[in-house]
């Protein structure tokens, strides 16, 4: 378990302890505590405890080396691996619980290339379709139903010293303007009149472009007492971007790139994504840096004649995306799009693009390799290189739309330009 959060029956009591003891008609004592098992309590001073209310916040905290102090995360947090172990789940997605949706990352055995037996359409049970998720989300919003459940009781008893949320995407975590604020007021951690935190620091991260993400890293580091480490981390990330920029500066052309944050309906990725494509040596013909994600008409996509398509639906695993690519193949003119004709269609884990944290830099390096494999070699040791599927039909080859998924194969970064002196290994 985490050094900051323990399971067991020693001296401290969580609200779960108290509720159980109340049902036993007793008061917290050392002897009564022996009847309580698997209860969370903090073993570090509460002023050092960090509560992350979004996946990006969790990733930032861990990148800053503060895992020891991270005592609470959300059910949507999935990185680093095993991040839930020993930590309290302080926020739960109602949408996820309604759909029974579990995050799933593919690997050997998950893809039809490796396994064709059992389960869903390609050997594994699939999570709900993007269209179904979008429909449920719309229903909840029409009913003005909050998308998250926050554990107010736990917050009121634990009183973590630093609480980090975000206000960029309402589907990734509760926004502080509504759900979080009410919960903190109820927990006695925020003044109802002034809206100011009481006995804690509350950081509300709102990123639109890459520089916002870097600024947030410094803000989180400063609030948690590791300012110098945050500055060093930002310097390291910016250095990696300079290496990429230098590598792609000699490219003979910049491909037109469109990325889909949703397939059904079609949604273009906005915010920092257009900037990521530019830094990687590509051109986004439909979006400007900082623009919001937006639905797009298929005819508009065709008119842009994209040379590379990146499929990275937010909150969907690559396997789930794979199960829905037939929707694109059914679109008029799909086979005439340059990216499809050349086999330059990729499915990539959305976490490298949807979460404004340190892994956006991994995403830029990944894109630079996809756009310019003769100039940038993405090391196979990098995790990002193991989370890509590539379309294998090209030069006029076609298939039935229902069979399209079987023509995506795991893509490992390779040196496509032996002898190219300018190639850079990231």
C-alpha positions in Angstrom: 0.0 0.0 0.0 1.0 3.7 -0.3 3.2 5.0 2.5 0.7 7.8 2.8 -2.4 5.7 3.1 -2.8 2.4 5.0 -5.3 -0.3 5.5 -5.8 -1.7 8.9 -6.6 -0.9 12.5 -4.1 1.4 14.0 -4.8 4.6 16.0 -6.3 6.9 13.3 -10.0 6.5 12.2 -11.6 7.3 8.9 -15.3 8.1 8.4 -15.8 4.5 7.5 -14.4 3.5 10.9 -16.8 5.8 12.6 -19.8 4.7 10.7 -19.1 1.1 11.4 -18.5 1.7 15.1 -21.7 3.7 15.3 -23.6 0.8 13.9 -22.0 -1.3 16.7 -23.3 1.3 19.3 -19.8 1.9 20.5 -17.1 4.6 20.4 -13.6 4.3 18.8 -11.4 2.4 21.1 -8.3 0.3 20.5 -10.2 -2.9 21.4 -13.2 -2.1 19.1 -10.8 -1.3 16.3 -9.7 -4.9 16.1 -13.1 -5.7 14.5 -12.5 -3.3 11.6 -10.6 -4.4 8.6 -9.6 -2.9 5.2 -10.3 0.7 6.3 -8.3 3.6 4.8 -6.6 6.1 7.0 -3.8 8.6 6.5 -0.5 8.0 8.1 1.2 11.3 7.1 0.3 14.8 8.4 -2.8 16.0 6.6 -1.1 19.2 5.5 1.2 17.0 3.4 -1.6 14.9 1.9 -2.5 15.4 -1.7 -5.9 14.7 -3.2 -6.0 14.5 -7.1 -9.4 14.9 -8.6 -8.4 14.2 -12.3 -6.2 11.9 -14.2 -3.9 14.8 -15.3 -3.5 15.9 -11.7 -2.5 12.4 -10.7 0.0 12.2 -13.5 1.5 15.6 -12.6 1.9 14.7 -8.9 3.6 11.4 -9.8 5.9 13.1 -12.3 7.0 15.4 -9.6 8.0 12.5 -7.4 5.2 13.0 -4.9 3.6 9.6 -5.0 4.4 9.1 -1.3 2.0 12.0 -0.5 -0.8 11.2 -2.9 -3.5 9.7 -0.8 -6.6 10.0 -3.0 -7.4 9.7 -6.7 -10.4 9.2 -9.0 -11.7 6.0 -10.5 -10.7 7.4 -13.9 -7.0 7.7 -12.9 -5.1 4.8 -14.6 -1.5 6.0 -14.7 1.0 5.1 -13.4 0.0 1.5 -13.3 -1.6 0.4 -10.0 -2.2 4.0 -9.0 -5.4 2.9 -7.2 -3.5 0.5 -4.9 -3.4 1.8 -1.3 -5.2 5.0 -2.2 -8.7 6.2 -1.5 -11.1 6.6 -4.5 -12.5 10.1 -3.6 -14.3 10.7 -6.9 -16.3 8.2 -9.0 -17.7 8.8 -12.5 -21.5 8.2 -12.6 -21.3 7.7 -16.3 -18.7 5.0 -15.9 -20.8 3.2 -13.3 -24.0 3.5 -15.4 -22.2 2.0 -18.4 -20.1 -0.6 -16.5 -17.2 0.9 -18.4 -13.7 -0.3 -17.5 -10.7 1.3 -19.1 -8.8 -1.2 -21.1 -5.4 -0.9 -22.8 -4.4 -3.4 -25.5 -1.4 -5.5 -25.6 -0.5 -9.0 -26.8 -3.6 -11.1 -26.6 -6.0 -8.1 -26.8 -5.8 -7.5 -30.6 -7.2 -9.8 -33.3 -3.7 -10.1 -34.7 -2.9 -12.0 -31.5 -6.2 -13.5 -30.4 -9.3 -14.3 -32.4 -11.1 -16.5 -30.0 -13.8 -15.8 -27.4 -15.3 -12.5 -26.3 -16.6 -9.6 -28.5 -16.3 -9.0 -32.2 -12.5 -9.6 -32.1 -12.0 -11.9 -29.2 -12.7 -9.7 -26.2 -15.7 -8.1 -24.5 -16.0 -4.5 -25.6 -17.0 -1.5 -23.5 -20.0 0.5 -24.7 -19.9 2.2 -28.1 -18.9 5.8 -28.4 -22.4 6.6 -29.7 -24.0 5.0 -26.6 -21.6 6.9 -24.3 -22.4 10.1 -26.0 -26.1 9.4 -25.7 -25.9 8.7 -22.0 -23.8 11.8 -21.4 -26.4 13.9 -23.2 -29.2 12.4 -21.1 -27.4 13.2 -17.9 -26.7 16.7 -18.9 -30.3 17.3 -20.0 -31.4 16.2 -16.5 -28.7 18.5 -15.1 -27.3 15.5 -13.3 -23.8 15.8 -11.9 -21.3 13.5 -13.6 -19.4 12.6 -10.5 -19.8 11.5 -6.9 -17.4 13.0 -4.5 -16.7 11.4 -1.1 -17.5 14.4 1.1 -17.3 12.5 4.4 -13.8 11.3 3.6 -12.7 14.8 2.7 -14.2 16.3 5.9 -12.4 13.8 8.2 -9.1 13.5 6.3 -8.8 17.2 5.3 -5.9 16.8 2.8 -3.6 19.8 2.6 -3.6 20.1 -1.2 -6.6 19.4 -3.5 -6.0 19.5 -7.3 -8.8 19.6 -9.8 -9.3 20.8 -13.4 -11.8 22.8 -15.3 -10.9 22.0 -19.0 -13.0 18.9 -19.6 -16.2 18.3 -17.5 -16.1 14.6 -18.5 -12.7 13.9 -17.0 -13.3 15.2 -13.5 -15.7 17.4 -11.5 -15.2 21.1 -12.2 -14.4 23.3 -9.3 -17.1 25.8 -10.2 -19.9 23.4 -9.2 -19.4 19.9 -7.9 -16.0 20.4 -6.2 -16.9 23.7 -4.6 -20.1 22.3 -3.1 -18.3 19.3 -1.8 -15.5 21.3 -0.3 -18.1 23.6 1.4 -19.9 20.6 2.8 -16.6 19.2 4.0 -15.6 22.4 5.7 -12.7 23.0 3.4 -14.1 26.0 1.6 -15.9 29.1 2.8 -19.4 29.2 1.4 -19.5 33.0 1.1 -16.0 33.9 -0.1 -15.3 30.7 -1.9 -11.8 30.6 -0.4 -10.2 27.4 0.8 -10.2 26.7 4.6 -7.1 24.9 6.0 -6.0 23.7 2.5 -4.8 24.7 -0.9 -7.1 24.1 -3.9 -5.6 24.2 -7.4 -7.9 24.5 -10.4 -6.0 23.6 -13.5 -7.4 25.0 -16.8 -5.2 24.3 -19.8 -5.8 25.3 -23.4 -2.3 25.2 -24.9 1.0 23.5 -24.0 2.4 26.5 -22.1 -0.6 26.2 -19.7 0.4 22.7 -18.9 4.0 23.7 -18.1 2.7 26.6 -15.9 0.4 24.1 -14.1 3.4 21.8 -13.3 5.2 24.7 -11.7 2.0 25.7 -9.8 1.5 22.2 -8.5 5.2 21.9 -7.5 5.1 25.2 -5.7 1.9 24.4 -3.8 3.4 21.1 -2.7 6.8 22.5 -1.7 8.8 21.1 -4.6 9.2 24.2 -6.8 12.8 23.5 -7.8 11.9 20.0 -9.0 9.0 21.3 -11.0 11.2 23.9 -12.7 13.7 21.2 -13.5 11.0 18.9 -14.9 9.6 21.6 -17.1 13.1 22.4 -18.4 13.6 18.7 -19.2 10.3 18.5 -21.1 11.0 21.7 -23.0 14.5 20.3 -24.0 12.8 17.3 -25.4 10.5 19.5 -27.5 13.6 21.4 -28.8 15.2 18.1 -29.9 12.0 17.2 -31.8 11.8 20.7 -33.4 15.4 20.5 -34.5 14.9 17.0 -36.0 11.8 17.9 -38.0 13.1 21.3 -39.1 14.8 19.7 -42.1 11.6 18.0 -43.3 10.9 18.5 -47.0 7.2 18.9 -46.3 4.6 19.0 -43.6 1.7 16.5 -43.9 -1.9 17.5 -43.4 -3.0 15.8 -40.3 -6.5 15.3 -38.8 -7.1 13.7 -35.4 -10.4 12.4 -34.2 -11.3 12.7 -30.5 -14.5 10.9 -31.3 -15.7 8.7 -34.1 -19.5 8.5 -33.5 -20.1 11.4 -33.6 -17.0 12.7 -35.4 -15.2 15.1 -33.0 -11.9 17.0 -33.8 -9.4 17.2 -31.0 -8.8 20.8 -29.9 -7.0 22.7 -27.2 -3.2 21.8 -27.3 -3.6 19.1 -30.1 -3.2 21.4 -33.1 0.0 22.8 -31.4 1.3 19.3 -30.9 0.9 18.5 -34.6 2.7 21.6 -35.5 5.6 20.9 -33.2 5.8 17.4 -34.6 6.2 18.8 -38.1 2.6 18.5 -39.4 -0.3 20.8 -40.3 -3.7 20.8 -38.8 -6.0 22.2 -41.5 -9.1 22.4 -39.4 -8.1 23.5 -35.9 -6.1 26.4 -34.3 -4.1 26.0 -31.1 -6.4 26.6 -28.1 -9.6 26.0 -30.0 -12.2 23.8 -28.3 -12.9 20.3 -29.5 -15.8 20.4 -31.9 -18.0 18.1 -34.0 -17.2 18.1 -37.7 -19.0 17.2 -40.9 -17.5 14.3 -42.8 -17.6 16.3 -46.1 -15.3 18.9 -44.5 -12.8 16.2 -43.6 -12.9 14.9 -47.1 -12.3 18.3 -48.5 -9.1 18.7 -46.5 -7.7 15.5 -48.1 -5.7 14.6 -44.9 -2.5 12.7 -45.5 -2.4 11.3 -42.0 -5.4 10.3 -39.8 -4.9 9.9 -36.0 -7.7 8.1 -34.2 -7.5 8.8 -30.5 -11.1 8.9 -29.1 -11.1 10.4 -25.6 -11.7 7.9 -22.8 -11.8 5.0 -25.2 -9.1 2.3 -25.3 -7.4 1.5 -28.6 -9.3 -1.8 -28.6 -12.6 0.0 -28.3 -11.6 2.4 -31.1 -10.7 -0.6 -33.2 -14.2 -2.0 -32.8 -15.6 1.2 -34.3 -13.4 1.9 -37.3 -15.9 0.3 -39.5 -18.0 3.4 -39.0 -15.4 5.5 -40.8 -15.0 2.9 -43.6 -18.7 3.3 -44.3 -18.4 7.0 -44.9 -18.6 8.1 -48.6 -15.2 8.7 -50.1 -13.3 6.9 -47.3 -11.1 4.9 -49.7 -10.1 8.0 -51.7 -8.7 9.9 -48.7 -4.9 10.2 -49.2 -4.2 8.9 -45.7 -6.3 5.8 -46.3 -4.8 5.2 -49.7 -1.3 5.4 -48.3 -2.1 3.3 -45.2 -1.3 6.3 -42.9 -4.1 5.7 -40.4 -3.2 5.2 -36.8 -5.0 4.3 -33.6 -3.2 5.6 -30.5 -3.9 5.6 -26.8 -5.8 8.9 -26.1 -3.8 9.5 -22.9 -0.9 10.9 -24.9 -3.2 13.6 -26.3 -6.2 14.1 -24.0 -4.5 14.8 -20.6 -2.6 18.1 -20.3 0.3 16.6 -18.3 3.9 15.5 -18.9 2.9 12.7 -21.3 1.8 15.3 -23.9 5.6 15.5 -24.7 5.6 11.7 -25.3 2.7 12.3 -27.7 4.6 15.0 -29.6 7.6 12.7 -30.0 5.2 9.9 -31.2 3.6 12.2 -33.7 7.0 13.4 -35.0 8.0 9.8 -35.7 4.7 9.1 -37.4 5.0 12.2 -39.6 8.7 12.0 -40.3 10.0 8.4 -39.7 13.1 9.2 -41.8 14.0 12.0 -39.4 12.8 10.8 -36.0 13.2 7.3 -34.6 11.0 6.6 -31.6 12.8 4.1 -29.4 10.9 0.9 -28.9 11.7 1.3 -25.2 9.3 4.2 -25.0 5.9 3.2 -23.7 4.2 5.4 -26.4 5.7 3.2 -29.2 3.9 0.2 -27.8 0.5 1.7 -27.9 0.0 2.2 -31.6 -2.0 0.3 -34.2 -1.4 1.0 -37.9 -3.6 0.5 -41.0 -2.0 -2.0 -43.3 -4.0 -1.7 -46.6 -2.6 0.7 -49.1 -2.2 1.6 -52.8 -5.9 1.0 -53.7 -6.4 -2.1 -51.5 -9.9 -2.3 -50.1 -12.0 -4.4 -47.8 -15.5 -4.8 -46.5 -16.1 -2.1 -43.8 -16.9 -4.8 -41.3 -13.4 -6.3 -41.9 -11.5 -3.0 -41.5 -10.4 -3.7 -37.9 -8.6 -6.9 -39.0 -6.3 -4.8 -41.1 -4.8 -2.8 -38.2 -1.6 -4.3 -36.8 0.6 -3.4 -33.8 3.1 -0.8 -34.9 6.5 -0.7 -33.4 8.9 2.2 -34.0 11.5 1.1 -36.5 14.5 2.9 -38.0 13.0 3.7 -41.4 16.1 5.5 -42.7 19.3 3.6 -42.2 22.1 5.8 -43.1 20.1 9.1 -42.7 22.6 11.2 -40.8 19.9 13.6 -39.5 17.7 10.9 -37.9 17.3 11.5 -34.2 16.5 8.7 -31.7 14.2 10.0 -28.9 
